[in-house]
Amino acid sequence: MWLPIIEPSQLSTFQKKLEEITVSIEEELPRIQRIGLLGGIAGLSVFFFYYARMTGKIKYYDISSQLLSQSIQSLPHLQPDTFSKGYAGILWAYQHLKNHYSIDFTPPLIPKNIHTILTDFMMDELSKLNYDPLHGAIGYGTYFLEYQPSDEVSSYLSNLVKGLKKISHKKGKKRYWETINEIHSLKGVNSGLTHGMAGIVVFLTRLYKTGICKEIVKDLLEGAVEYFLYLHDLMQTKAQSISCFPVWVSSDGQLSSGTLALGFGDLSIALALWHASNVLENNVWKEKAINVFSKSLTRNTKETNVIKDASLSLGTSGMAHIYNRIYHYTGDERFKEAARYWLFETLEMGKNETGVAGYSAWRGESVNRRDKEFGIIEGIAGIGLVLISSISPIEPLWDKCLMVS
């Protein structure tokens, strides 16, 4: 059962911010060009659907359906591309709402060979060693999992698992996957949720529940967790590190620490360990996950000054959401309070007069720029979804698209 974590006396403040976000997105809709799930109108259809469920207002169901129809109609004019902005993410949005909420919506004609197209691209990304959950092979797998069950789709997922095993590296009991960042000429291990190994682990836990290639999946999960535990031990020897895990392991073994975020770092890896401990019933892993979450609580006030926005991927709303998830998984009131802390930080972030609904997305020190963003992963739709899950009894199943649940 999902429970709101905001007190009734504070509810109106969050409702007002949600209304501001909703109006801002609605006003901008005629000018939004991007189509995809995480930054475009397919994702906005998901936001409006959850907002409609919370408010009961038919108007927002209608907007959601219109945006979903528009995004699917755009498929023939798009590159298949990535889960984040291409076919797989758009179709995931439709399938997600159909599976969990039985949406009353008949989509425009979807090409009959769409699954063949998607699996070809999925296997091509694997051949390039690109497993990235949002921009590589696993993104296609995330859609196929949402589409399940189907013998055809099961065969695609089976091929993905075997491909993931093939491109992995194994040392003793440990198993890991390398990332090649061609833009920055980097090669190493990304440990995070949205682009790295924690995302692989969460994906594999979902797959394990289906029974597809169960023994292979179990082997991959056990090896990945062993690697994370190895990294944890290494980080304890690193002087002055407040991180339990590195966000990046370079090809020469250098460990890079990072701040708290949904997309990478301690919270994302602890969440992956939690999911792995559940499906493989390993209480040692579960205890490790809870210990990491507990240690992260001491970092809240220390790191607020280095968090530059309220986005889901890198900012305050993402941290609020992970703590809310782990509170609901464990019932531990400490995580509820942490979620509330970051929710109020999220409200504080929403006072930028040059932003949209008070928010602007930070583009990093290298460009030193803030932009208006409306989508899920970097923009106000994602912030809005987090607020909905904080003040209503609607479970945020949308977070599957970010490898959270």
C-alpha positions in Angstrom: 0.0 0.0 0.0 1.3 3.4 -1.0 0.8 6.3 1.6 1.3 10.0 1.3 4.1 11.3 3.4 3.2 15.0 3.6 1.1 16.1 6.6 -2.4 17.5 5.9 -1.4 20.9 7.3 1.3 21.2 4.6 -0.7 19.7 1.8 -1.8 23.0 0.2 1.7 24.2 -0.4 2.5 21.1 -2.4 -0.8 21.2 -4.3 -0.2 24.8 -5.2 3.3 24.0 -6.6 1.8 21.1 -8.6 -0.9 23.3 -10.1 1.8 25.8 -11.1 3.8 23.0 -12.8 0.7 21.7 -14.6 -0.3 25.1 -15.9 3.2 25.8 -17.0 3.4 22.6 -19.0 -0.1 23.0 -20.5 0.8 26.5 -21.7 4.0 25.3 -23.3 2.5 22.3 -25.1 2.1 23.9 -28.5 5.8 24.8 -28.6 7.3 21.5 -27.3 9.0 19.8 -30.2 10.6 16.8 -28.5 8.5 13.6 -28.7 10.3 11.0 -26.5 9.6 9.6 -23.1 12.1 11.2 -20.8 12.3 14.7 -22.3 9.3 15.0 -24.6 5.5 14.7 -25.0 5.3 10.9 -24.4 6.6 11.5 -20.9 4.3 14.5 -20.5 1.3 12.2 -21.3 2.4 10.0 -18.3 2.6 13.1 -16.1 -0.9 14.3 -17.1 -2.3 10.9 -16.6 -1.0 10.6 -13.0 -2.2 14.2 -12.3 -5.6 13.3 -13.6 -5.7 10.3 -11.3 -4.9 12.4 -8.4 -7.3 15.2 -9.1 -10.0 13.2 -10.9 -10.3 15.9 -13.6 -11.3 14.5 -17.0 -9.5 17.4 -18.7 -6.1 16.0 -17.8 -7.1 12.5 -18.9 -8.0 14.0 -22.3 -4.7 15.9 -22.5 -2.8 12.7 -21.6 -4.6 10.7 -24.4 -4.0 13.4 -27.0 -0.2 13.6 -26.2 0.1 9.8 -26.2 -1.7 9.6 -29.6 0.5 12.4 -30.9 3.7 10.7 -29.9 2.7 7.3 -31.4 1.6 9.0 -34.6 5.2 10.5 -34.8 6.8 7.0 -34.8 7.2 6.8 -38.6 9.0 10.2 -38.6 11.5 9.4 -35.8 14.7 7.4 -35.7 14.2 4.3 -33.5 17.0 5.8 -31.4 17.1 5.3 -27.6 14.6 4.5 -24.9 15.0 8.1 -23.7 13.8 9.7 -26.9 12.9 7.0 -29.5 10.5 4.2 -30.3 11.0 2.1 -27.2 10.3 4.8 -24.7 7.2 6.1 -26.5 5.8 2.6 -26.7 6.7 2.0 -23.1 4.5 5.0 -22.1 1.5 3.5 -23.9 2.1 0.0 -22.6 2.7 1.2 -19.0 -0.7 3.1 -18.9 -2.4 0.1 -20.6 -1.0 -2.5 -18.3 -1.5 -0.7 -15.0 -4.4 1.6 -15.5 -6.4 0.0 -18.4 -6.5 3.3 -20.3 -9.4 3.8 -22.6 -7.3 4.7 -25.6 -7.0 3.1 -29.1 -3.6 4.0 -30.4 -3.0 4.8 -34.1 -1.7 1.9 -36.2 1.6 0.7 -34.8 3.8 -0.9 -37.5 3.5 -4.7 -37.3 7.2 -5.2 -37.5 8.0 -2.8 -34.7 9.3 -5.5 -32.4 11.7 -6.7 -35.1 12.9 -3.2 -35.6 13.5 -2.7 -31.8 15.3 -6.0 -31.3 17.6 -5.4 -34.2 18.5 -2.0 -32.7 18.9 -3.6 -29.3 21.3 -6.3 -30.5 23.2 -3.7 -32.6 23.8 -1.6 -29.4 25.0 -4.7 -27.6 27.5 -5.3 -30.4 28.8 -1.8 -29.7 29.1 -2.7 -26.0 26.4 -0.1 -25.3 24.2 -1.5 -22.6 23.1 1.9 -21.2 19.6 1.6 -19.6 18.5 4.9 -21.1 20.5 5.2 -24.3 21.5 1.6 -25.1 20.4 -2.0 -25.2 18.7 -2.3 -21.8 16.3 0.5 -22.8 14.8 -1.7 -25.4 14.7 -4.5 -22.9 12.8 -2.3 -20.5 10.0 -1.8 -23.1 9.9 -5.6 -23.9 9.5 -6.3 -20.1 6.6 -3.9 -20.0 5.1 -5.7 -23.0 5.5 -9.2 -21.5 4.2 -11.9 -21.5 4.7 -13.1 -25.1 6.8 -16.0 -26.5 8.2 -13.7 -29.1 9.2 -11.0 -26.6 10.6 -13.7 -24.2 13.0 -14.8 -27.0 14.2 -11.1 -27.5 14.8 -10.8 -23.7 16.6 -14.1 -23.7 18.9 -12.8 -26.4 19.5 -9.7 -24.4 20.5 -11.6 -21.3 22.9 -13.8 -23.3 24.4 -10.7 -24.9 24.8 -9.0 -21.5 26.7 -12.0 -20.3 28.9 -12.0 -23.4 30.0 -8.4 -23.0 30.6 -8.6 -19.3 34.0 -9.0 -17.6 34.5 -11.7 -14.9 37.2 -11.8 -12.3 36.7 -14.6 -9.8 33.2 -14.2 -8.4 33.0 -10.6 -9.5 31.3 -9.5 -12.7 31.2 -6.0 -14.2 30.4 -4.1 -17.4 32.6 -1.4 -18.9 31.3 1.9 -20.3 33.1 3.7 -23.2 32.5 7.4 -23.2 33.6 8.5 -26.7 32.8 12.2 -26.1 35.3 12.4 -23.2 37.6 9.6 -24.3 36.9 7.7 -21.1 36.7 4.0 -20.5 35.8 2.4 -17.2 32.9 1.3 -15.0 29.9 3.6 -14.5 28.2 2.3 -11.3 25.0 4.3 -11.5 21.3 3.6 -12.0 20.4 5.5 -15.2 23.5 4.8 -17.2 25.5 2.2 -15.4 25.8 -1.1 -13.5 23.1 -0.4 -10.9 20.7 -0.1 -13.8 21.8 -3.5 -15.1 21.2 -5.0 -11.7 17.6 -3.5 -11.4 16.8 -4.7 -14.9 18.0 -8.2 -14.1 15.9 -8.4 -10.9 12.8 -7.6 -13.0 13.8 -10.2 -15.5 14.5 -12.8 -12.8 10.8 -12.5 -11.7 9.7 -13.5 -15.2 11.7 -16.8 -15.2 13.4 -16.0 -18.5 17.0 -17.4 -18.5 16.7 -17.6 -14.7 20.0 -19.4 -14.0 22.0 -17.0 -16.3 20.2 -14.0 -14.7 21.0 -15.3 -11.2 24.7 -15.8 -12.1 24.9 -12.2 -13.5 23.2 -10.7 -10.5 25.4 -12.5 -8.0 28.5 -11.5 -9.9 27.4 -7.9 -10.1 26.6 -7.7 -6.4 30.0 -9.2 -5.6 31.6 -6.4 -7.6 29.7 -3.8 -5.8 30.7 -5.3 -2.4 34.3 -5.2 -3.6 34.0 -1.5 -4.5 32.5 -0.8 -1.1 35.5 -2.4 0.6 37.8 -0.4 -1.6 36.1 2.9 -0.8 36.6 2.3 2.9 40.3 2.5 2.4 40.1 5.8 0.6 40.9 8.7 2.9 38.3 11.3 3.6 35.7 9.7 1.4 32.1 10.1 2.6 30.8 7.9 -0.3 30.3 4.2 0.2 30.7 3.5 -3.5 32.5 5.2 -6.4 30.5 6.7 -9.2 33.2 5.8 -11.7 36.0 3.3 -11.8 38.6 4.3 -14.4 40.3 1.7 -16.6 43.4 2.0 -14.4 41.5 1.4 -11.2 41.0 5.0 -9.9 37.9 5.5 -7.9 35.8 8.7 -8.3 33.4 9.8 -5.5 30.2 11.7 -6.1 27.4 13.6 -4.5 24.0 12.1 -3.7 21.6 11.7 -6.7 19.0 9.3 -8.1 21.0 8.6 -11.2 24.3 7.7 -9.7 26.2 7.2 -6.4 25.3 5.6 -3.1 21.5 5.9 -3.3 21.3 4.3 -6.7 23.6 1.3 -5.8 21.9 0.8 -2.4 18.6 0.6 -4.3 20.0 -2.0 -6.7 21.3 -4.0 -3.8 17.9 -3.9 -2.2 16.2 -5.2 -5.3 18.8 -7.9 -5.7 18.5 -9.0 -2.1 14.7 -9.4 -2.5 14.6 -11.5 -5.6 17.5 -13.8 -4.5 16.4 -13.7 -0.8 19.8 -12.7 0.5 19.6 -11.0 3.9 23.3 -10.0 3.9 22.8 -7.9 0.8 19.7 -6.4 2.3 21.5 -5.4 5.4 24.2 -3.8 3.4 21.7 -1.8 1.4 20.0 -0.5 4.5 23.4 0.4 6.1 24.3 2.4 3.0 20.9 4.2 3.0 21.4 4.9 6.7 24.9 6.3 6.3 23.6 8.6 3.5 21.3 10.3 6.0 24.2 12.0 7.5 25.1 13.6 4.2 21.9 15.6 3.7 22.9 18.9 5.2 26.6 18.5 4.1 25.8 18.3 0.4 22.9 20.6 -0.1 25.1 23.3 -1.4 26.5 21.2 -4.2 23.1 20.2 -5.6 22.2 22.7 -8.2 18.6 21.9 -9.2 15.5 19.9 -8.3 15.5 17.5 -11.2 14.8 13.8 -10.9 18.1 12.7 -12.4 20.6 14.9 -10.5 18.6 17.0 -8.0 16.5 17.2 -4.9 13.3 15.6 -6.2 15.2 12.4 -7.2 16.6 12.0 -3.8 13.2 12.6 -2.2 11.8 9.9 -4.4 14.4 7.3 -3.6 14.0 7.9 0.1 10.2 7.7 -0.3 10.6 4.3 -2.1 12.9 2.8 0.5 10.6 4.1 3.3 7.7 2.2 1.7 9.9 -0.9 1.3 11.1 -0.9 4.9 8.7 1.2 7.0 11.7 2.9 8.5 10.6 6.4 9.6 14.1 7.8 9.2 13.8 7.4 5.4 10.4 9.0 5.5 11.9 12.0 7.2 14.7 12.1 4.7 12.2 12.1 1.8 10.4 15.0 3.5 13.6 16.9 3.9 14.4 16.7 0.2 10.8 17.5 -0.7 11.0 20.8 1.2 14.4 21.4 -0.4 12.6 20.8 -3.8 10.1 23.5 -2.9 12.9 25.9 -2.0 14.5 25.2 -5.3 11.3 26.3 -7.1 11.7 30.0 -6.6 13.8 30.9 -9.6 12.0 33.8 -11.3 13.7 33.1 -14.7 12.8 29.4 -14.6 9.5 27.6 -15.4 7.2 27.1 -12.4 10.2 28.4 -10.5 12.6 25.7 -11.7 15.5 25.6 -14.1 17.8 22.7 -15.1 21.5 23.0 -14.2 23.7 22.1 -17.2 27.0 21.7 -15.3 30.1 23.7 -14.4 31.5 23.3 -17.9 28.8 25.3 -19.5 27.6 27.2 -16.4 24.0 27.5 -17.8 20.5 26.9 -16.6 17.7 26.0 -19.0 13.9 25.7 -18.9 13.0 22.0 -19.0 9.5 20.4 -19.1 10.2 16.7 -19.4 10.5 13.9 -16.8 14.2 13.3 -16.3 15.5 16.9 -16.1 12.3 19.0 -16.1 9.2 20.0 -14.1 7.1 16.9 -15.2 9.5 14.7 -13.2 9.4 17.0 -10.3 5.6 17.0 -10.5 5.5 13.2 -10.6 7.5 13.1 -7.4 5.2 15.6 -5.7 2.1 13.5 -6.7 3.6 10.4 -5.2 4.4 12.3 -2.0 0.9 13.8 -1.4 -1.4 11.0 -2.8 -1.9 7.3 -2.3 -1.0 6.6 -6.0 2.0 4.3 -6.2 4.6 5.8 -8.6 4.9 2.9 -11.0 6.1 5.4 -13.6 9.5 5.2 -11.9 10.2 1.9 -13.7 11.3 4.0 -16.7 14.2 5.3 -14.5 15.1 1.8 -13.1 13.9 2.8 -9.6 11.3 0.0 -9.1 
